[in-house]
Amino acid sequence: MNGAAFFLMVNFAVALSFSAVFFVVAQRSTSPLAGRWLGAGFAVASLSALCELLVAYAGPPRLWALGAFASVLCGLVMMTVGIGEMYRRRVDARGIAVFLPAALFMAYVIYDLPRGTPLHAFLYQGPFAFAVLAGAQIVISAPQRTGLDRFLGFLLLFTGLHFLAKAGLAVAFGAGTTAKDYVHTNYALISQSLTAVLMVVSGLTLLAKLVLEIMALQRTESEIDILSGLANRRGFDRRVDALRREDPQGPHAVILCDLDHFKQINDTFGHPTGDAVIRSFGQRLQSCQVAKAVAGRMGGEEFALFLPGTDIDAAVQIAQRLRLEVMSLPDLPRDLKVTASFGVAPVPFQTSLAEACRLADQALYRAKNAGRNRVKLAAG
């Protein structure tokens, strides 16, 4: 077995391995179709290695040569469809239905052309380049791109152009007199080694994109209170810290609130009604009109609302409005009267969120001691 044949077997094994991993990751991914398309693309493209070996060591060469071309092209198109799913950009199915048969027919037509000529080389490699560059265009034109997205876009652009470069190498080094000779040429060794490197780098980058999306989803889910839809304590703290880093000077304010006599609501009307109160009040907090406000459920019937860029007087007015809205929550029993108590505190520069919440909690405690269903401002 020569070097090119060895790389063909390596590429076959690597492509199948990536295919299996993508199918596994797709089960947990936020873009399951993307993972399946990418897995299918790697699986189909892997067949080209077997076809190339059959061209060299079995027959008929024309059949297996066209099979190698078709498997690579179909695999690349499937990967491009997967990239489109990943970036919420559907690839036109009608375009694919025209492109694939036309490219396969062209490969059949040029099979008997002299190998290693510019016409044969560029017509053979051109469809591969087009399929990958279409994926690069999807990534590069994405509206919100991270560093990984930019790297993936550059990598796909490079990979697409590398197919055109391979056409030049085929002309320079020769691709063999017949398809059967390909695997024994220096060009085959160069081509398959480049394919191995780019396949591994591209596969790892695409896999990293899907895995990072899964990690982001899991982190988000771990920071959300399922019942209210608000941030839990961990999510509340993290989001508030991020906002304070954006604007450390402020002014900022925090409101702590507690539903009055919530245990009595559960005991009298049942836990389903209590859950409905939690959900309805959570929706009220989420509808706060302050830009980037963070609402959280701290536990039980206790809630918090962080108001960035809001002075203490405006925060008190917001708390008073919420107090009135709590008394008219929708979809609750008519004889259920829900009220809440509020404590409001500023969040000055260089004061920790924990300290501001402690002061707001003291104000909330005074509101409850004063008869509940009222708003109190932190002392000082």
C-alpha positions in Angstrom: 0.0 0.0 0.0 1.5 3.4 -1.0 1.2 6.7 0.8 -1.9 7.9 -1.0 -3.8 4.6 -0.4 -2.9 4.9 3.3 -4.3 8.4 3.5 -7.4 7.2 1.8 -8.0 4.7 4.5 -7.2 7.2 7.2 -9.7 9.7 5.7 -12.3 7.0 5.5 -11.9 6.2 9.2 -11.7 9.8 10.3 -14.8 10.8 8.3 -16.8 7.9 9.7 -15.7 8.8 13.3 -16.9 12.4 12.8 -20.1 11.2 11.4 -20.8 9.1 14.4 -20.0 11.9 16.8 -22.2 14.4 15.0 -25.2 12.0 15.2 -24.6 11.6 18.9 -24.2 15.4 19.5 -27.4 16.0 17.4 -29.4 14.3 20.1 -28.6 17.1 22.6 -28.0 20.0 20.2 -30.2 23.1 19.8 -29.8 22.4 16.1 -30.5 18.7 15.8 -31.1 18.9 12.1 -27.7 20.5 11.6 -26.0 17.7 13.5 -27.7 15.1 11.5 -27.0 16.7 8.1 -23.3 17.1 9.1 -23.1 13.5 10.3 -24.7 12.3 7.0 -22.4 14.5 5.0 -19.3 13.0 6.6 -20.7 9.5 6.2 -21.4 10.0 2.5 -18.1 11.7 1.8 -16.2 8.9 3.5 -17.4 6.6 0.7 -15.2 8.4 -1.8 -12.1 6.8 -0.2 -13.4 3.3 -0.8 -14.4 4.3 -4.4 -10.9 5.6 -5.1 -9.3 2.4 -3.9 -11.8 0.4 -6.0 -10.8 2.5 -9.0 -7.1 1.5 -8.5 -7.5 -2.1 -7.5 -10.8 -3.3 -8.9 -13.1 -2.4 -11.8 -14.8 -1.0 -13.6 -12.8 2.3 -13.1 -15.4 4.6 -14.7 -18.2 3.5 -12.3 -16.0 3.8 -9.2 -14.5 7.1 -10.4 -17.9 8.6 -10.8 -18.9 7.1 -7.4 -15.9 8.9 -5.8 -16.9 12.2 -7.4 -20.6 11.8 -6.4 -19.9 10.8 -2.8 -17.6 13.8 -2.2 -20.0 16.3 -3.9 -23.1 14.9 -2.1 -21.3 14.9 1.2 -20.2 18.5 0.8 -23.7 19.6 -0.2 -25.1 17.8 2.9 -22.6 19.6 5.1 -23.6 22.9 3.6 -27.2 22.2 4.3 -26.2 21.3 7.9 -24.3 24.6 8.1 -27.4 26.4 6.9 -29.5 24.7 9.6 -26.9 25.7 12.2 -27.1 29.4 11.2 -30.9 29.4 10.6 -30.4 29.8 6.8 -32.2 27.2 4.7 -30.4 26.2 1.6 -32.6 26.3 -1.5 -33.7 22.7 -2.2 -34.5 23.6 -5.8 -31.0 24.9 -6.4 -29.6 21.6 -5.0 -31.9 19.6 -7.3 -30.5 21.4 -10.3 -26.9 21.6 -9.2 -26.2 18.0 -8.2 -27.5 16.3 -11.4 -25.8 18.9 -13.6 -22.5 18.4 -11.8 -22.7 14.6 -12.0 -23.6 14.8 -15.7 -20.5 17.0 -16.2 -18.3 14.6 -14.4 -19.5 11.8 -16.7 -18.9 13.9 -19.8 -15.3 15.0 -18.8 -14.3 11.5 -17.8 -12.7 10.8 -21.1 -10.9 14.1 -21.4 -7.1 14.0 -20.9 -6.4 14.0 -17.2 -4.1 16.7 -15.8 -5.3 19.3 -18.3 -6.6 22.7 -17.0 -10.1 22.0 -18.5 -10.5 18.6 -16.8 -8.9 19.7 -13.5 -11.0 22.8 -13.0 -14.2 21.3 -14.2 -13.7 18.4 -11.8 -12.8 20.4 -8.8 -15.1 23.4 -9.5 -18.4 21.8 -8.1 -16.6 20.9 -4.8 -15.3 24.5 -4.4 -18.8 25.9 -5.2 -20.5 23.7 -2.5 -18.0 24.6 0.2 -17.9 28.3 -0.7 -21.7 28.3 -0.4 -21.3 27.2 3.2 -18.6 29.9 3.8 -21.0 32.5 2.5 -23.7 31.4 5.0 -21.3 31.7 7.9 -19.6 35.0 6.8 -23.0 36.7 6.2 -24.4 35.6 9.6 -25.6 38.8 11.5 -24.0 37.9 14.9 -20.7 36.2 14.7 -18.4 35.1 17.5 -14.7 34.5 17.1 -15.4 30.8 16.4 -17.9 31.8 13.7 -15.3 34.1 12.0 -12.7 31.3 12.2 -15.2 28.8 10.7 -16.1 31.2 7.9 -12.4 31.7 7.1 -11.8 27.9 7.2 -14.6 27.2 4.8 -13.4 29.9 2.5 -9.9 28.5 2.5 -11.3 24.9 2.0 -13.4 26.0 -0.9 -10.4 27.8 -2.6 -8.2 24.8 -1.8 -10.2 22.7 -4.3 -9.3 25.2 -7.0 -5.7 25.1 -5.9 -5.9 21.3 -6.2 -6.9 21.7 -9.8 -3.7 23.7 -10.3 -1.7 21.0 -8.6 -3.2 18.4 -10.8 -2.0 20.3 -13.8 1.5 20.9 -12.3 2.1 17.4 -10.9 -0.1 15.3 -13.1 -3.1 13.2 -12.0 -2.2 10.1 -13.9 -3.0 9.1 -17.4 -6.2 7.2 -16.3 -8.4 7.3 -13.2 -6.7 4.0 -12.3 -3.3 5.7 -12.1 -4.5 8.4 -9.7 -3.7 6.6 -6.4 -0.1 6.0 -7.5 0.7 9.7 -8.3 2.4 12.3 -6.1 -0.6 14.5 -6.7 -2.8 11.9 -4.9 -0.5 11.9 -1.9 -0.6 15.7 -1.7 -4.4 15.8 -2.3 -5.3 13.2 0.3 -3.0 14.6 3.0 -4.5 18.1 2.5 -7.9 16.5 2.7 -7.0 14.8 5.9 -5.8 18.0 7.6 -8.8 20.1 6.4 -11.3 17.5 7.3 -10.0 17.2 10.9 -9.9 21.0 11.4 -13.3 21.6 9.8 -14.9 18.7 11.7 -13.5 19.8 15.0 -14.6 23.4 14.4 -18.1 22.5 13.4 -18.3 20.1 16.4 -17.1 22.9 18.7 -19.9 25.1 17.4 -22.5 22.6 18.2 -21.0 21.7 21.6 -20.7 25.3 22.7 -24.4 25.8 21.8 -25.3 22.8 24.0 -23.2 24.2 26.9 -24.8 27.6 26.5 -28.3 26.1 26.6 -27.5 24.0 29.6 -26.1 27.1 31.4 -29.3 29.0 30.5 -31.5 26.2 31.7 -29.5 26.0 35.0 -30.1 29.7 35.6 -33.9 29.7 34.9 -36.6 29.1 37.4 -39.0 26.7 35.6 -42.2 27.8 37.3 -41.9 31.6 37.0 -39.7 31.7 33.9 -37.5 34.2 35.7 -33.8 33.9 36.5 -33.0 31.9 39.6 -30.6 33.3 42.2 -27.5 32.1 40.3 -28.8 33.5 37.0 -29.9 36.8 38.6 -26.5 37.4 40.2 -24.6 36.6 37.0 -26.7 38.8 34.8 -26.6 41.7 37.2 -22.8 41.5 37.5 -22.6 41.6 33.7 -24.8 44.7 33.6 -22.8 46.5 36.3 -19.6 45.8 34.4 -21.1 47.5 31.4 -22.1 50.5 33.5 -20.3 50.5 36.8 -21.3 54.1 37.7 -25.1 53.7 37.5 -27.4 54.8 38.9 -28.9 51.4 39.5 -31.5 50.2 41.9 -32.8 46.8 43.2 -36.3 45.9 44.4 -37.0 42.9 46.6 -40.6 41.8 46.8 -42.5 39.1 48.7 -46.0 37.9 48.1 -48.0 38.4 51.2 -49.5 35.4 53.1 -48.5 33.0 50.3 -48.7 29.9 52.5 -52.3 30.8 53.2 -53.0 31.0 49.5 -51.6 27.5 49.0 -53.5 26.2 52.1 -56.8 27.7 51.1 -56.8 27.5 47.3 -54.3 24.7 46.7 -50.8 24.6 45.2 -52.0 24.8 41.6 -53.5 28.2 42.3 -50.3 29.2 44.2 -48.3 28.2 41.1 -50.6 30.3 39.0 -49.9 33.3 41.2 -46.1 32.7 40.9 -46.4 32.5 37.1 -48.6 35.5 36.7 -46.4 37.7 39.0 -43.3 36.5 37.1 -44.9 37.7 33.9 -45.5 41.1 35.5 -41.9 41.4 36.5 -40.7 40.4 33.0 -42.8 43.2 31.5 -40.9 45.9 33.4 -40.4 48.7 30.9 -36.8 49.5 32.1 -34.3 48.4 29.4 -32.2 45.4 30.4 -34.0 45.0 33.7 -33.3 41.6 35.3 -36.1 39.8 37.2 -35.4 36.8 39.4 -37.2 34.4 41.7 -35.0 34.1 44.8 -36.9 31.2 46.2 -40.5 30.4 47.3 -42.5 33.7 47.1 -39.5 36.0 47.1 -38.6 37.9 44.0 -36.0 40.5 42.9 -35.8 43.1 40.2 -32.6 44.9 39.2 -33.1 48.2 37.4 -30.0 49.4 35.5 -29.7 53.1 34.8 -32.6 53.8 37.2 -32.4 56.3 40.2 -34.1 55.5 43.5 -37.1 57.8 42.9 -38.0 56.0 39.6 -37.4 52.6 41.3 -39.9 53.5 44.0 -42.5 54.5 41.4 -41.9 51.2 39.6 -42.4 49.3 42.9 -45.6 51.2 43.6 -46.9 50.3 40.1 -46.1 46.7 40.6 -47.8 46.7 44.0 -51.0 47.9 42.3 -50.7 45.4 39.5 -50.3 42.5 41.9 -53.8 43.2 43.2 -55.3 42.6 39.8 -53.4 39.5 38.5 -55.5 37.8 35.8 -56.9 34.2 35.7 -57.2 33.7 39.5 -60.2 32.9 41.6 -62.5 35.9 42.2 -62.3 35.7 45.9 -58.5 35.5 46.0 -56.9 38.8 46.8 -53.1 38.8 46.2 -50.9 41.5 47.6 -47.1 42.0 47.9 -44.6 44.0 50.0 -41.6 45.7 48.5 -38.3 47.0 49.6 -36.2 49.3 47.4 -32.5 50.2 47.6 -30.0 51.9 45.4 -27.0 50.0 44.1 -24.2 52.6 44.3 -20.8 52.3 42.7 -18.4 50.0 44.6 -21.3 48.6 46.6 -21.8 44.8 46.2 -25.1 43.5 45.0 -25.3 41.4 48.2 -25.1 44.5 50.3 -27.7 46.4 48.3 -30.0 43.4 48.5 -29.5 43.2 52.3 -30.6 46.9 52.6 -33.6 46.2 50.3 -34.5 43.2 52.4 -34.5 45.3 55.6 -36.8 47.7 53.8 -39.0 44.8 52.8 -39.1 43.6 56.4 -40.3 47.0 57.5 -43.0 47.0 54.8 -44.3 43.7 56.2 -44.2 44.9 59.8 -46.1 48.0 58.8 -49.0 45.9 57.6 -47.9 44.5 54.2 -49.0 45.6 50.7 -46.7 48.6 50.7 -43.4 49.9 49.5 -40.5 50.9 51.8 -37.2 52.6 50.9 -34.0 51.4 52.4 -32.8 53.5 55.3 -30.4 56.2 54.5 
